[in-house]
Amino acid sequence: MADVMQALKKQKVAEDVPMLDILKNDVELSGGDFDSVYDALKQGIESGKMRIMRSGNTLLIYTIMQPGVAELHISTMDTPDKLVASVQDLYQAMKKAGFKTGISVTDNSQIARVLSAAKIPVKVQQVPGTQGQAQYQLTIEVK
């Protein structure tokens, strides 16, 4: 996953990348099927359980698990320095929206570093992945 951060550092990104391009880039980097992800996202948004916040070229896709608790996913095409600022903005938006806890499971250990650099309180716990690879559960306390 360090390769992803290196690629982001080298990547020159336009100021306002269309949201679908950010999503498509994220899905391609993870080796997923964009059409399936898009359909699931569309259904989640239409049902009212899933929402998207944006800051810069970073998207926070979240599913409301219960009042004040959301499952989170970050998709970005921001450079690392812009990513920190975007994550800080998204954290403040979550606070204003009344969230108390955000939970994310990722195979990208760099996300915890980004959150720490943004001074966002995060607890990291290594969990087994579905295919035997290491994954990290990130629990963010929104204060």
C-alpha positions as CSV (number, residue, x, y, z in Angstrom):
1,M,0.0,0.0,0.0
2,A,3.0,2.3,0.3
3,D,2.9,2.1,-3.5
4,V,-0.4,3.9,-3.5
5,M,0.9,6.8,-1.4
6,Q,4.0,7.1,-3.7
7,A,1.7,7.1,-6.8
8,L,-0.4,9.8,-5.2
9,K,2.7,11.9,-4.5
10,K,3.7,11.7,-8.2
11,Q,0.2,12.1,-9.6
12,K,-0.8,15.6,-10.8
13,V,-4.4,16.0,-10.1
14,A,-6.8,18.7,-11.4
15,E,-8.4,20.9,-8.7
16,D,-11.9,19.5,-9.2
17,V,-11.9,15.9,-10.3
18,P,-15.4,14.6,-11.0
19,M,-16.7,12.4,-8.2
20,L,-17.1,9.4,-10.5
21,D,-13.5,9.7,-11.6
22,I,-12.4,9.6,-7.9
23,L,-14.5,6.5,-7.3
24,K,-13.4,4.8,-10.5
25,N,-9.7,5.4,-9.6
26,D,-10.3,4.0,-6.1
27,V,-12.0,0.9,-7.4
28,E,-9.3,0.3,-10.1
29,L,-6.5,0.6,-7.5
30,S,-8.2,-2.1,-5.4
31,G,-8.9,-4.4,-8.3
32,G,-12.7,-4.2,-8.0
33,D,-15.5,-4.0,-10.5
34,F,-16.6,-0.3,-10.9
35,D,-20.1,-1.2,-12.2
36,S,-20.9,-3.4,-9.2
37,V,-19.5,-0.8,-6.8
38,Y,-21.4,2.0,-8.5
39,D,-24.7,0.0,-8.4
40,A,-24.3,-0.8,-4.7
41,L,-23.5,2.9,-4.0
42,K,-26.5,4.1,-5.9
43,Q,-28.8,1.7,-4.1
44,G,-27.3,2.7,-0.7
45,I,-27.8,6.4,-1.4
46,E,-31.4,5.8,-2.7
47,S,-32.3,3.8,0.4
48,G,-31.0,6.7,2.6
49,K,-28.5,4.5,4.5
50,M,-25.4,5.6,2.6
51,R,-24.1,9.1,1.9
52,I,-21.1,10.9,0.5
53,M,-19.2,13.9,1.8
54,R,-16.5,15.6,-0.3
55,S,-13.6,17.9,0.5
56,G,-11.1,18.6,-2.3
57,N,-10.7,15.5,-4.3
58,T,-11.4,13.2,-1.3
59,L,-14.7,11.5,-0.7
60,L,-16.0,10.1,2.5
61,I,-18.5,7.4,1.7
62,Y,-20.4,6.3,4.8
63,T,-23.1,4.0,5.8
64,I,-25.2,4.9,8.9
65,M,-25.0,1.9,11.2
66,Q,-27.1,3.4,14.0
67,P,-27.6,7.0,15.3
68,G,-24.2,8.6,15.7
69,V,-22.2,5.6,14.3
70,A,-21.1,5.2,10.7
71,E,-19.0,2.8,8.7
72,L,-16.5,4.8,6.6
73,H,-14.6,4.5,3.4
74,I,-12.2,7.2,2.0
75,S,-11.6,7.5,-1.8
76,T,-9.1,10.1,-2.8
77,M,-7.2,11.6,-5.7
78,D,-5.7,14.4,-3.5
79,T,-2.0,14.6,-3.0
80,P,-0.8,13.6,0.5
81,D,-0.5,17.1,1.8
82,K,-4.0,18.0,0.5
83,L,-5.4,14.7,1.8
84,V,-4.5,15.7,5.4
85,A,-6.5,19.0,5.0
86,S,-9.4,17.2,3.3
87,V,-9.6,14.6,6.0
88,Q,-9.6,17.3,8.7
89,D,-12.5,19.0,6.8
90,L,-14.4,15.8,6.6
91,Y,-13.9,15.1,10.3
92,Q,-15.4,18.5,11.1
93,A,-18.3,17.8,8.9
94,M,-18.9,14.5,10.7
95,K,-18.8,16.4,14.0
96,K,-21.4,18.9,12.7
97,A,-23.6,16.0,11.5
98,G,-23.7,14.6,15.0
99,F,-21.5,11.5,14.5
100,K,-19.8,10.1,17.6
101,T,-18.0,7.1,16.1
102,G,-16.7,6.2,12.6
103,I,-15.4,2.7,11.8
104,S,-13.4,1.6,8.8
105,V,-11.8,-1.6,7.8
106,T,-8.9,-1.3,5.3
107,D,-5.9,-3.0,4.0
108,N,-4.1,0.3,3.6
109,S,-2.1,0.9,6.8
110,Q,-1.2,4.4,5.6
111,I,-4.8,5.7,6.3
112,A,-4.0,5.6,10.0
113,R,-1.0,7.7,9.4
114,V,-3.0,10.2,7.5
115,L,-5.6,10.4,10.3
116,S,-2.8,10.9,12.8
117,A,-1.2,13.6,10.7
118,A,-4.6,15.3,10.6
119,K,-4.7,15.1,14.4
120,I,-7.8,12.9,14.3
121,P,-8.1,10.5,17.3
122,V,-8.0,6.9,15.8
123,K,-7.6,3.5,17.4
124,V,-6.1,0.9,15.1
125,Q,-6.6,-2.8,15.5
126,Q,-5.2,-5.5,13.2
127,V,-7.9,-7.9,12.1
128,P,-7.8,-11.0,9.7
129,G,-8.9,-10.2,6.2
130,T,-11.3,-12.3,4.2
131,Q,-8.5,-13.7,2.0
132,G,-5.9,-14.1,4.7
133,Q,-4.2,-10.7,4.3
134,A,-3.8,-8.3,7.2
135,Q,-6.5,-5.7,7.5
136,Y,-6.9,-2.8,10.0
137,Q,-10.0,-1.7,11.8
138,L,-9.9,2.0,12.4
139,T,-12.2,3.4,15.0
140,I,-12.5,7.2,15.0
141,E,-14.0,8.9,18.0
142,V,-15.6,12.2,16.8
143,K,-15.2,14.7,19.6
